[in-house]
Amino acid sequence: MQVQLNTDKSIVGSPGLQQHVQQLLEHELKHLAKEITRIEVHLNDESSSRSGADDKRCLLEARVAKMQPFSAEHRASSIDLAINGAAEQLSRAVKSALEKTDTAAKRAVSIKHMDHGQAPE
């Protein structure tokens, strides 16, 4: 899973941050690692000069083979919490879509077998 990090002017997109974000996402999305080909991470500090509650924002855009891109956004008091929150939302969305696709594919196979007078496997 390729991770592309984008930050605003108040967050330094250092190699250390890139590695940290990659590790967080790999941990949170390990069950979907085979499905997700790329994730774009957009980190923002919406009140960079002031401290405030839930001023860190993470937007994730995930690419899954043969599907439209998925996105999830979360705001929190820290970058880590924002990333984890967005990753949890993204995980639920991708899992749900994959389950629907899998169910639809199974139905299509079942219908095809019925059309030919065969029992589904």
C-alpha positions in Angstrom: 0.0 0.0 0.0 1.5 3.3 -1.2 1.0 6.3 1.1 1.4 9.8 -0.2 1.6 12.5 2.5 0.4 16.1 1.9 0.6 18.8 4.6 -0.3 22.4 5.0 2.2 25.1 5.7 1.9 24.7 9.5 2.8 20.9 9.5 6.3 19.9 8.4 6.0 16.9 6.1 9.3 15.4 7.3 10.5 11.9 6.4 9.9 11.0 10.1 6.3 12.1 9.8 5.9 10.2 6.5 7.2 7.0 8.2 5.0 7.6 11.3 1.8 8.1 9.1 2.7 5.0 7.0 3.0 2.9 10.2 -0.3 4.2 11.7 -2.2 3.5 8.5 -0.6 0.0 7.9 -1.6 -0.9 11.4 -5.2 0.5 11.2 -5.8 -0.9 7.7 -3.8 -4.1 7.7 -6.9 -6.2 7.1 -7.4 -4.2 3.8 -3.8 -4.0 2.7 -4.4 -6.3 -0.3 -7.4 -4.2 -1.5 -6.0 -0.7 -1.1 -3.4 0.3 -3.7 -2.8 3.9 -2.6 -3.8 6.3 0.1 -3.4 10.1 -0.1 -3.1 11.7 3.3 -3.9 15.4 3.7 -3.0 16.8 7.1 -4.0 20.3 8.2 -3.7 22.3 11.4 -6.7 24.6 11.1 -5.6 26.9 13.8 -1.9 26.8 13.5 -1.1 29.9 15.4 -3.6 29.1 18.2 -4.2 25.9 20.1 -7.7 24.6 20.1 -9.7 21.5 20.5 -10.1 19.4 17.4 -8.0 21.7 15.2 -6.0 18.9 13.5 -7.7 17.5 10.4 -6.9 14.4 8.4 -8.5 13.6 5.1 -7.7 10.2 3.6 -8.4 9.3 0.0 -8.0 5.6 -0.8 -7.7 3.9 -4.2 -9.1 0.4 -4.4 -8.7 -1.6 -7.6 -11.8 -1.5 -9.9 -13.7 0.8 -7.6 -14.3 4.5 -7.2 -12.0 6.3 -4.7 -13.0 6.4 -1.0 -12.5 9.3 1.3 -12.8 9.8 5.1 -12.2 12.9 7.2 -11.7 13.3 10.9 -10.8 16.2 13.2 -9.1 15.8 16.6 -6.8 17.4 19.1 -3.7 15.6 17.7 -2.5 14.4 14.4 -2.4 10.8 15.6 -6.0 10.9 16.7 -7.1 12.6 13.5 -5.3 9.9 11.4 -6.7 7.1 13.5 -10.3 8.4 13.3 -10.1 8.9 9.6 -8.6 5.4 9.1 -11.4 3.8 11.1 -14.0 5.6 9.0 -12.2 4.6 5.8 -11.9 1.0 7.0 -15.6 0.8 7.6 -16.5 2.3 4.2 -14.1 0.1 2.2 -15.1 -3.1 4.1 -18.8 -2.3 3.5 -18.3 -1.7 -0.2 -16.3 -4.8 -0.7 -18.9 -6.9 1.2 -21.6 -5.5 -1.1 -19.5 -6.2 -4.2 -18.8 -9.8 -3.0 -22.5 -10.4 -2.2 -23.5 -9.0 -5.7 -20.9 -11.3 -7.3 -22.2 -14.3 -5.4 -25.8 -13.5 -6.5 -24.8 -13.2 -10.1 -23.1 -16.6 -10.0 -26.2 -18.1 -8.3 -28.5 -16.6 -10.9 -26.3 -17.8 -13.7 -26.4 -21.4 -12.3 -30.2 -21.2 -12.0 -30.5 -20.1 -15.6 -28.6 -23.2 -16.6 -30.5 -25.5 -14.3 -27.5 -26.1 -12.0 -27.3 -25.7 -8.3 -25.0 -23.0 -7.0 -21.7 -24.1 -5.4 
